[in-house]
Amino acid sequence: MNKFKKYTLLAVAALGFSLTQSCTENIDMSDRYTFTEYTIESYLAAHDTTYSEYYKLLGQVPISPRSESTVLQLMSARGNFTVFAPNNHAIQEYLDTLCSKGIINKPSWDGFPNKETLDSIRKVIVYNSIIDGKDNTEAYQTSSFPNPGEEFIISNLNERKLTVEVGKNADSIYINGKKDKKTGVITAGCLIDLKNRDIVAINGCIHQMHQVVAPTSESVGDILKKYIDVKDERFSVTAKLIQACGLFDTLSKIKDEVWEQMYLNDEVTDLPRHPTEKIGTVPPHRYYGFTIFAETNDFWEHTLGKAANDITVEDIKNWVIGKNFYPNAKDNGKYNDPENVLNQFVTYHILPEKLPVNKLVIHYNEKGYYYNPSSTPYSIPVWELPTTMGKRRLLKIYEGGKNAPKGIYLNRFPELDNGRHGKYYEVACSEDKQGILINTTEFENPANGYIYPINDVLVYDEATRENLQKERLRFDVSSFFPEFINNDIRDNRQSDVCIGIPVSSKYRYLEDLDIADGTLFYYLRGLGRAWQNLQGDEINVVGSYEMTFKMPPVPKKGIYEIRYAVQNNSDWRGMCQVYFGENKNRMPAIGIPLDLRIGGNSPLLGWAADNAQDDDYNAEIDKKMRNNGFMKGSEYYHAGGAGASTARAVQTTTRRIIVRQEMDPDKTYYLKFKTVLEATNRQFYMDYIEYCAKEVYDNPNTPEDIW
């Protein structure tokens, strides 16, 4: 790997300074200007009365630890840079804030106690102010900013995702702003000047800032500790519960330093070029991430009839026990024990992945929608089924489409128009299945996660487990791995990519996957390539491969089918043996080897296109295919824009029933795939997995739907 290229991707992490700055909306309303004859560097130089301090900083900060080139030189080079350039007043205000916090002894560049602190602050200002779109993404003008509350697709040079918020005046745009839901007032954030924005240069776009963009470097654990110390008005009760369960240290993790050093020292290297794609670039970082859905203090005060500061951990524990949410959990006083009742209550609120608003669910190619966020409304429901921390359990994150209430919900179970000729819209939702609305406007965004307010109690009770068991549970395989979200790998808003993951004997990058020597494991993101894949991405493996996946838990004990989705319209597909069991080191083989070259185009399977006039015929075809261990693809998604065929209508896209047996929610199961071919260039392909309980696939009254 080219060392210079590698280090230009690095950012300064954990710089250690967290500053909140208030803003004003008294801004210049006159015309805006563009200067296409300038580079970013030459524009800033030509407007030194406004940007002289920022220009000087750009010339003092290196591109990377191993480079003598400065960021100022980068700003004179070809590229697609978005620059949130603080004016001189903003930088002085920032120095004033540092002085008031005791970080420096006077509000000037002469007031720093040592060179290390000076260099860190320079990097805070510079690295956080620039997004590098490289060759793939044009610089962001305000017209292409994400929706309010959402984050930019690309990280800044400090490897942080910046968010956008809008004030009462629609032209008042803030970076990393926080809005009061009741008043609409922005209480923190960095204001973009109304006149001096969208300044188009040869190599990007400049937005003048009234404040320095400086996202907090505090972790989720740091923020929670602060909530207890200052008796935070919204989340102090939640913070006390998490502290009691001994999770602060876990939630304080930001970056895997072992991986960091291995990457810097070239101990992990890119995978060879994929036979049909690109070189498999290994991720430069291995970040941790967390998402907490937190009942607010208002909820607890109303529920328990006590002031938040007077509510104790014991109060919550006794209330949970009284509600009998977790009848099989222990009341043993050991709150760090996954079998403890309070621990089970608390950890069901926490995910080991960092989910911004626009990744709570993934919209891409659900029927009636194809990724085009600027013009296309959402169509049908979309969901994710992550596994929570602590005792492993499923949490459903759900957003409805047309005819559904707006917003993203936890554990919502509506009735859908899911017949053979239905549209898959919501048609009804009983009161006890409404779910919990996530407040996606007043969240907290520490360096390694998100904390979202909720105003109802989130529990994994018997009703939730039954509702989950009554649904076909579909998992995009990339969702198995929190590392894909935490490290900006799983993101179909970005251009296509080929990521390589090293074998486990080098380092286990994916905690829930064992990759044996000889395996070349690639994650492919196919934005705009019309692949017949759910959400457009896939896992594609070649070599003498062997992989063992830790599977998500099931909601209740019962008989389940595990289905494996595959498209065989490639001459590169291979064959593998499937293994399944509880002991990943001794799993029995399941059936005969899986031939990924066989699909609906094989006359042995009985595939035939649906007859729009004859549902009995269609049901008979489905039955014949099931008898052969196959199912048609899903009606739920398609491979392109308007008029594209759904996966059900594509002959080469099928689901295979690879396991049918009893599964227990208190047990962990593994699925292993091992090649049986000598040819090392044959592909193993993985798109999505389904769990389907017998009550769904063998229901005599309501047959399983085609979606």
N, C-alpha and C positions, 0 to 999 in steps of 0.2 A: 504494500500500500504506500502511496506517495505521502511522505511525512508532512510536507507543506500543506497538501490538500486536507489531510486529516486534521491538522491543527487549526486550519481556518474554520473548521466546523465547531471547534471547542468554544465553550463559554465560561465565564467566571461565575461559579456557583457559590451559594452560601456566603455572599459578601458581608452579611452580618449587620446590615443597616435597614431598618424599617421605618419609613416616614410617611405620615398621612398629612396631606395638604388640602386645605379648604380652597374653594374656587369662587370666582365671581362671574356672572354672566353679563357684565357691563363691557361689551366688546364692540369693536368698530364694525358698522353695518355697510360700509362702502364696498365698491366693486373689488373683485378678486382678479389676480393676474397670473399669467403663466409665462415662463421664460425658457423656451425650448432651445435657445442658442447656448445655454449654460449646461455644464455638468453640475452636479450637486456641489462639488468643491468650489468651482468658480463662482457659482451663485452666492454661496455663503461668504466668499472672499469679497465679492462686490457689494455686499450689504453688511459691512463690518460694524456699522453703528448698532446694528441689531444683534449680530451673531458673533462678534469678535471673541467672546469668552468660549462659546461652543466650538468655534473654529480652532482655537488654540488647543482645546482638549482633544479634538480629533487628531491633531498632530502629535499629541503626547501619549496616546494609547496605542499599543501594538495590536495588530490583527489577531495574534495568537502568542502564546508563551515562547514559541520557537521561531518567531518571525521578527525581523527587524523592520518590516514594512508597517506603516501606521494605518489607522482607519481613515485618516485624511487622504492617503494615497489611494485607498480602496474607493473613496468617494469620487475620485477622478477617473476611475476605470469604468469599462463597459459593465453594464449590469441592470438590474431592476430593483433598486433600493427604495424603500419607503422610510423616510427620515422624519421623526417627530422632534424637530429641532427646537430646543429651549432658547428663548431670547435671553439677553443679558440680565434683564430683571428677574427672570425665572431662576437663573443660576445663582444670583445673589440671594434671592429668597431661600433657596435651598441651603446655601451656606449659613444663612441666619438660623434656619431650623436646626442644622447640625450643631451650631454653637449653643442654642437654647437647650439642646439635649446633652450638652457636655461632651460631645464627640470631638469637637475642636475648641480651642481656647479663645479664638476670635473669628468673626465672620469673614474670613478672607483665606486665600490660598496659602498665606503665611502662618495660619493658625493650626496646622496639623501637627500632632505630636510626633509622628514618625513617617518615613517614606512609605511603609506598607499601607498605612491608613490612607495616605494621600493617593497612592496608586489604586487602591480599592474604590475610593469615591470617584475618581476619574472614570474608572471602568463602569461603575454603576450608571453614571450619567450617559456615557457613550454607548455601551453595549445594549442598554435598555431602550435606546432611542432609535434603533435601526432594525428594520426587517429586510433580509436579503432574499429576494425572490429568485435569485440565480437565473438560469436560462428558461425556467418553466413557468413562472408566475409573474405577471406584470405588477408593477408597483401599485399600491393601493391609493386610489383617489377616494374621496368621501362617498362617491356614488357606488363604490364597490366594497364599502365597509360591511362587516357582518351586521346582522340585526342587533338592536339594543339588547344588552345582556349577554351576547354571545362573543366568542373569541375569534381572533384572526386565525386563519388556517395555518399560517407559518409562524414559527417562533421568532423572537428577536435574537440578536447576537448573544444574548445572555441565556438562551434556551428557555425563555418564558413566553407563554402565550398571553398577549395583551387582549383586554376586552374593551367593548364599546358601550357607552351609555349616552342617552339623549336627555337634555333638560326639558323644562316646560316649553322653551322656545325650540322648535324642531331643528334649528340651525346650531343650537348649542350642543356640540358634540364633545364628549369627554373620553379620554383613555383611562381605563381602570376606574371608572366612576361608580359611585354607590348612590342609589336613588331611594329616597323614602317613599314607600308604597302608598302611603296615605296622602302625602302632600305633593309628591312628584318632584321634590327639591333634591338636587344633587348635593350630598353631604360630604363627598370627598371625590378626588379624581383630578385629572389634568386636562384643562380646557384647551381646545384647538382654537386658534384665532380665527374669527369669521372671515376676515379679509385675506389674510396671508395663509391660505390653505390651498391644496390642489395646485401647488406650484410645480408645473411639469418641467423637468429638466431632461437632458439627453439620456441620462442613465437612471432616471427614477422620478420620485415625487417628494416634495417637501411640504410639511405642515408645521407652521410656527406654533410653539407651545407656550402657554402662560405659566406652566409649572414643569419641573423636571419629572420625567416618567421614571419612577423608582418603585417597582413592585416589591412587596414585602419579601424578606428572606426568611421570615418566621415559618416554622412548620405547623402542621395541624396540632401536634402536641404542644408547641409553644403557645399557640393561640388559646388552646383549652386551659392551660395553666393560667394564662392571663385572665380568662373569664372568671376563674375562681378568685384570683387576687383582687380584681376590681369589681367583683359581683356584677358581671355583665347582665344587662337587662333582658337579654333574649335567651342565652344558652348556659347560664351558670349552673342550672340543675343538671343538664346533660353533661356538662364538664365534670361535675362531682361524681356522676355515675361512672363515667369512663375512667376517671382517676381511681375509683374504688376497684375497678376490674384490672388495674395495673397495666393499662394500655398506652400510657403517655410515651414511654420509650419507643414502642413500636410505631406510634403515629408521628414520631419525630424524625424517622428515617427519610432522607431525601434522595441520596445517591449511593449506589453500590461502589465503594471505593476500590474494592478488589478488581472489579471489571474495569474501572477507570484506568488503573495502572496496567492491567493486561493489555488494554487497547492502546495505550500510549507507548508501551514497550513492544508492540507488534507480536504479542504472545497469542492473540487471536487475529486471524487474517480473513480477508474476504474469501468466499467460496468461489470455485471456478465458474466460468460462464455457464449458465443454464443452457441445455441443448437448444431451446427455442426462445430464450429470453436474454437476460443480461447477466453480468457478473453479480453474484449475491453479496452485496455489501453488508458487512456486519454493523450493527448499531454502534454509534460512538459512545453511548452512555447506557446505563441501566438504572433508570430512575424508579423510585418507589412512588406510589400514589394512593390516596384514600378519599373516599366519599362518605360523608355522614349525613343521614337524614335525621334531624334533631327536633323532637317536640320542643316547643318554645316554653319559656317560663310562664307565659300567659296561660298556656294549656294546663301546665301543672298546678298553677294557682287556682284555676277554675275547677280542676278535677279534684284536688285535695283540700281546697278551702283554706289554704295557708299561703302566707307570703313566700316568695321564692327563696329568700335568704333564710327562712326558717325550715324549709323542706330538707329532710335528711335522706341519706341513702337508704336507711331502714324504712322510712316512710314509703319510698318507691317500691322497695322489695316486698313489703307487706301488702301493698296495693296489688302488685302483680300476682302474688300468691292468692290473694282474695278473689281475683278475677279468674283464677285457674287457667291461665293462658298456657302454662307449661306444666301439666300435671305430673309428668315423669321426671322433671328436673329435681335437683337436690337443694334443700335448704341447709347447707352445711357450713355456712359462714365463710367459705373460701370463694371469694368473688372472682378470683383469677382462674377458677376451675371451669372448663367448658360445660361441665354437667351441672353447674350451679344455676339456680333459677334466675338470679339477677344477671349473671354473665350471659345467659342465653337471651334474655331480654335485651341487654345492651348491645351485644355483638350483632344481633339481627339488623341493627341500624347502620352497620359499618361495612363498606365494601373495600377490598384491597386494590382499588383502581381509582384513578383521578378522572372524574366524569364532569366535564363542563356542560353547560346547558345544551349545546348542539351536539353532544355525544351521549346524552342520557339514553337516547334511542338513535338508531342509524337509519336515516332515510336514503334510499338509493334507487332501487328498481322494483318496489312494490307495484302491483298492478294499478295502472292509471297514473303512475308517476315515474318519471325518469330524471335523474339528477339534473335539475335546472332551477336552483333555489330562487333566482331572480324573477321568474315568471310563472312557475307551475305550482299550484296549491297542492297540499298533501291529499291523498286519495283515501286509502284504506288504513286500518290500524297497523302500527309497528310496535314491536316490543323487544326487550332484552331480558334475559334470565340469568343474571349474575349469581354467583355463589358468595354468600356472606362470610365474614370472618367468624372466628370462634367455631362452634359446632356448625358444620357445613350444612347450609340450607339455601333454598332458592328464593330469590326476590324477583318479582315481576315488575318491570318498569315499562309503562304502556302509554302510548299516545294514539288517540283515535284519529280518524280521518274525517271525511264528510259526514254530516249529521251527528257528530259526536261533540261533547263538551270540549272546549278548548283547554289546553294544558296537558301536562305530563303527570301521570298518576302512578302510585305504588299499589300493586295488588288490586287492580280493577279487573272485573270479570263480567263484561257485558254479554248480552245475547247478540249474535251477529247474523246478518242475512247471508248465510253460508251454504245455501242450496246450490244445486248444479247450475242454476240459471240466476243465482243471486249476485249481489254486488259487493258483499262482504262489509257492508256498512253496519254500524251499530243500529239496532232497532229497538232495544230496550235494555235497562239495567236496573235490577232490583235494588232496593235500599241497602241491603246488607252486602252488596257486591260493588258499591260505588268506588271503593278504593280511596286513597289519600292523595289529594292534590299537592304537588311539590311547588313550593314558592320559589320560582326561578328568577325573581327580580331582586330579592334581598339576601342573597347568599353571601357567605364569606369565602374568600379565595386565598388561603395561605399558599406558601411556595409549593407544597406537595399535596394539595387536595382542595376539596370543596366541602362546605357545610351548608346544607339547605334546610331552611325552616319547614316544618310540617305542623299542622294544627289538629292532629288526631293521633291516636296511639297506634304505633306500628308493631304488630306482633305476628308470630308464626304459629297461630293457634290451629285447632282442628279444622275450623271452617276454611282457613287459608290453604291448608294442605289438601283438603278435599277438592277445593276449587281448582287447584293446580293439577291434581290427578285426573280431573275430568276434562282437561285440555290436552291436546297433542302439543308436546313441548319441543320446540324447534330451536336449535342452537347453531348459529353460524360458528364454525369451528374456531375461527380466530377469537371468538369471545371466551374460549376456554382459558386464554392467557392474558391476565391483567397487564403483563409487560408490554403487550402490543398497544394498549391504550396509553399506558404511562409513558411510553417512549415515542409516541407520535407515529407509530408504524401503521396501526389500523385507522386509516382515515381516508375514505374514498372521496373526499373533497379535493384531495391532492392528486397530482399526476401519477401515472402508473409507475410501479416500483418493483424491484426485485431485492428482497432482503434475505440475507443468509444467516442462519443460526448455527453456531458451532456444535460439535458433538459434546455430549455430557462429560466425557473424560477430559476435555479441555476446560470447560466450565459450564455449569448448568445455567444458561441464560433464562430459560423458561422453567419455572419451578415445578410445574405440573406436567412436564414432559421429559422422558428419558430418550435421548438420541444416541444410538449405538455407533461405534466407530464404523466407517465405511458409508455412512449416511450423509447425503448432501440435501439439506433441508432448506427449502426456499419458501418464503411468503411472497405471493404475487398480488399486487393491487392493480386492478385493470380499469381505471377510470376511463370511460368513453370508448372502451374496446368491444362492447356488445357481447361480452362473454355470457354464457348461459349459467351464471353463478348467482346465488342469493347474495345481494349486496356487492356483487361485482368482483369479490376477491376470492383467493383460493390458497390452499397449501399444496405445494407441488414438490415431490421428493424424487431423487434419482440416486443411483449408486447401489451398493450392496446393503440396502437399507433395512433398519429395524428400529421401530419407535414404539414407545409405550406411553399412552395418554392416561392421565388421571381423569376420570369421568365426573361430571356434575352429579350431585345427589338426586335421588328420586324423592318425591314429596311424601309418599306413603308406601307401606309394604303391599306388594301385589305382583302380578304378572305383567311384564312390560315387553314390548318389542323395541329393539334398537335398530333404527334404519340409517342407512348410509347413502347419501345422495352422490351421484356420479354422472358425468357426461362422458360418453365414450367416443365422441366425434373427433378423435385424435389418433393418428397412427403411432403415437409415442406411448400409449398406455401399456401397462404391464399386468402382472399377476402377483398376488400376495396371499399369505396365510393369515387368517385372523385368529387371535387368541383373546379370551375374556375370562376374568375372574377377580378374586379379592386379593390374592397374593401376586404382586407383579413379577415376582421372580419364579413363580411356578404356576403358570396359567395353562389350562387345557386349550387345545386347538378347537375352533368352532367350524364344523362343516368342512367342505372341500375348499381348496384355494379359490380366492375371489379373483375372477378374470375381469379386469377393468375394461377389456376390449369389447365385452358383450353388453349390448343395450337393447332398446326397443326395436332396433333394426334386425335383430336375430329372429328368425321365424319360430324358434323354440319358445319364445316368451309369450306370444299371443297378443303383442301390441297392435292396436288399430286406432286410428283417429276417432275422436268422438263424433257421433252422429247427432247433430243439433235437434233432430226430430224424434229421437228414440233413446230415452234415458234407460230403459230396460236393457237395451243393447249395450249401452255404455257401462252399466253396472255389471253386466256379464263379462265384458272385457276386463274390467277391474278385478273381478273374481278369478278369472283364469290367470291373470298375471300374479295375483297373490298366491295362488296354488304353486306357482313356479318360484316363489320367493322374491318377487319383484312388485313394484308399484309404479304407476306413471309419475312423472314429475308433478310438482305442485302448481295449482292454478294461481298461486299467490303472487308470483313474480314473473318478470319477463326480461328480455335481453336488450331492449332498445326503447326508442321513443314511441309515439302514438302508433298503434296498429301492430306493434311487435307481438309475436306469438308468446304465449305463456309457456313455462317449462312443461306443463301438462301436454301441450300440443306438439312438443318437440320430441321426435322419436328417439333421439340419442341421449335424452336426459331422463334418468329413471332414479328410483329409490330402491335399495335392496334391503331386505329384512335379514340382518346378519345375526341377531340374537333374539331369542324369545324365551324368557325364564323369569323366575321370581327374583325380585330385588328388594332390598331392605334399606330404608332411609338412614339407618344407623351404621351402615357398612359403606366402605369405600371400594369402588370397582375400577378396574383398569381394562383398557382395550389396546391390544398390541397388533401391529401390522409388520410382517416380515416378508421380504421379496422371496419368490421361489424361482425366479429366472436368473440365468447367468449374465444376460445382457445388462450392463450397468447404466445404460442410457434410457432405460424404460421408466416411465413415470408412474409414481403413486400420486393420486389426486384426491383431495378432500375439500368439500365445500361446506356441507352442513350435516348435522346429526339430529335425529328425532328420537325422543322417548314417547311411546304411546302405550298407555295402560290398556289392559284387556277390556275394561269398562268402556273404552272408546272404540277400539278397532273391532270388537266383537259384541257390539251393542245391538240386541235384536230389535229394539224400538227405534233407535236413531243411528243409522249407519254413519260411519266416519265420513266427513265431508271431503271434497276434492281439493280444498285449499291448502 
